[in-house]
Amino acid sequence: MLLREFLINYSNEVLTGKVVACIKHKQACQRFLNDIAREGTEKFPFYFDDDEGLRFIEWTTLFKHTKGHLQGEPISLEPIQIFIFGNLYGWRRVGSGRRRFKKGYWQVGRKNAKTQSMGCVGSYECMANGVNMSEVYVAATKKDQANILYKEIVAQLKSCDYLAKKYNVKYGRINHPKSDSFITALSKDAGKEGDGFNPQCALVDEYHAHKTSEIYDVLVSGMGARSEPLIMIITTAGFELNYPCYSVEYKYVSQILDPENPIENDEYFVMINELDPDDDFKDEKVWPKANPIVCTNEIGMEYLRGELKVAIDVPEKLKNFLTKNMNIWVDAKDSGYMNMKKWNACGQDGLTLEEIRGCEVIIGIDLSAKIDQTSYTIECYKDEKYYIFNYAFMPEETIKEKMATDKVRYDVWINQGWLIQAPGAVIDYDFMRNHMYKVIKEYDLKPLEFPTDPWNAYQLIIDLEKDGYVAPEIRQGYQTLSGPTKHFREEVYRGNVIHNNNPNLSWSVSNAIIIEDSNENIKIDKSKSSERVDPIIATIIAHVRMMAYVSEKPFDVNKYASDEYLDSIWG
């Protein structure tokens, strides 16, 4: 049977339910069938080459399993692996014959042969792809993680007698003298980030653990000189929904698969194996959706049953089971304030203050430290929805330092307009105040109040009041903050909060850690939130006053400005 026929049959078995698969797996198969149907047409400059696809699959048969119950036995790819790598290597460009897919993304549950598969890709790209001077990099945030895949490649090569004299391993590099090519590991903590390199192939391992896209971005930019490069992301789901794997890559590749989404990228191959939203994770019949290889044998099923039992017996382990074994993205930050999936669902791309032009607003202010982010949030209650727009400021002379310590690309957010660069080494609060006034005038906003955290804000409050505004101090205690903090979250979960997908604000929300007193009152604790939380603090401050304003009209400034009133309704 030709590889093309195998992939067509496999796709049809997935789509008809003969092979248990999740929605995104089915979408990947339908995408393949659609591409086969338009092969040779004017608008689709690609063709499927059986020989090129089989060439890689035959390469994998040279090696043996290096661990597990099959250790020492020859590798024989499972159908889903044949589908993934048959696509990656089989599709070619009309005219040049070069590979179609320059990027690949495979997200699947733990112990589903990700490392083994990528090991074969690494050695193939170094030794068998017909390119001289190939540079192959295994990239991870931690040296130990990068070395897992690197050592897998070494172990696979040692299992292959045919290649015994065709390579050598020296000084942390696998060298292929015939083509002058090599494989090596990169990691952030080892100080090896790929800058200045020229990758032919990059294998980004467990991308969910990358706090930033630094290594990924450097590798992609370094591939510009290559005629047919390949960057492959392999990962399980993770716990950090604000890291780039979920917040950027997973969302993007999901759009590529979604037939209802207009986004197309003919150079990006995607396979995602996960439980669907309505699946019962305790039902063994759905486990193959996230574990297409583990579930092919009884040893794998027993492994998952054992993991489930631990998760049920020890509730703290459940999130790990859902994320690592069922491949479900779970925001598992200890005492985290917000379910980020709920928060992200409230975002609207392209939303601007034009939506609330001429409306009454509350503007909450958190000055924070003068060398950190200073922030204000404009909140408007309109059509029973809370509209949120945040502005944050950083002093220009500390941005590089903060980028290094926070591991965040503040420069990108500045260029995109999500973060404002303030002149000097510290925040000039007059600069921020003037910015507020400019925004108010531009959109004809009607500020009802400027509630402010009183810490370090004495002069600002005086200046606001001199300008004719009401600027009540918002105490940072449980009695003042607990009710609004809970209410704001509840409104997010109900879908009643609308924001404009400001990444700085979303990052702040994801960083927020709550503390609780003996009466179950909560507040966001800056001391326990290791990353920046100033924008969400400013937002909660605004919501303190907006919640009071919405709860009772007409609006009585003096009444709602009193601590006694706040204590009476939230104490």
Buried (B, 14 or more C-beta within 10 A) or exposed (E): EEBBEBBBEBBEBBBEEEBBBBBBBBBBBBBBBEBBEEBEEEEBBBBBBBEBBBBBBEBBEBBBBBEEEBEEEEBEBBBBBBBBBBBBBBBBBEEEEEBBBBBBBBBBBBBBBBBBBBBBBBBBBBBBBEBEEBBBBBBBBBBEBBBBBBBBBBBBBBBBEEBEEEBEBEEEEBBBEEBEBBBBBBBBEBEBBBEEBBBBBBBBBBBBBBBBBBBBBBBBEBBEEBEBBBBBBBBBBBBBBBBBBBBBBBEBBBBBBBEEEEEEBBBBBBBBBBBBEEBEBEEEEBBBBBBBBBBBEEEBBEBBEEBBEEBEEEEEBBBBBBBBBBBBBBBBBEEBBBBBEBBBEBBEEEBEBEBBEEBBBBBBBBBBEBBBBBBBBBBBBEEEBBBBBBBBBBBBBBBEEBBEEBBBBBEBBBEEEBBBBBEEEBBBBEBBBEBBEEBBEEBEBEBBBBBBBBEBBEEBBEBBEEEEBBBBBBBBBBBBBBBBBBBBBEBBBEEBBBBBBBBBBBBBBBBBBBBEEEEEBBBBBBEEBEBBBBBBBBBBBBBBBBBBBBEEEEBEEEEBBEBEBBEEEBB
